[in-house]
């Protein structure tokens, strides 16, 4: 028997691109539901009150647009170590180090030079960076194809916790994936270049990497700027029209006939007819 597929969607790191995030949620949800898998949503331990408020708004949006999920997002985490414990473990193992370079010093550099690598400086008020090996990491994105990068040359020793104690979103995501056992991750195409960071951290943690699928940009900027409140304020009919628009942009077979369905009925219809390959590849 094959392993059940588990999808994970975190609505909090959308950078204000709420409608685009809704489209990503749609792809993630329909991929999982069409395969009769579990769809989980959540946010990581290190989220701030503002993000928690946004998460609550997101839950209302997802509910209003017909989504349902298989977890209690406020449940205690089952993974025995938290984000800071992982950072401290890597510091103790010499895999991570303290960096005290100022923003001015880093301004001109695309890839961090590693100047604090062997300086053994105090971790107090320091940025913590992960040492990266001179290795090429490769994976096959389910929509974008093969992607590879030399992690030290193209990314460099990257920040896993900033000097204010904020955990890198990719580390937070890696740990969230481990906690919920997600087997597939769906994100916007702009995030394709951070997967290699995630692969390296998964390797250090000794966990199996999920599959990745990066969705091309399907909306223009004006569409993207809809606020969560505006998405919630739409009538049920308008919400269905918007979902149909998103499905059309994703290349899925929908027609005006589906306009009389409720959001929930529409998502059920869409999951029955879902074909991920129809999403046009592009950037
Ligand atoms: Zn430094």
Boltz pocket constraint, residues with backbone or C-beta under 6 A from the ligand:
constraints:
  - pocket:
      binder: B
      contacts: [[A, 98], [A, 99], [A, 100], [A, 101], [A, 114], [A, 115], [A, 116], [A, 117]]
      max_distance: 6.0
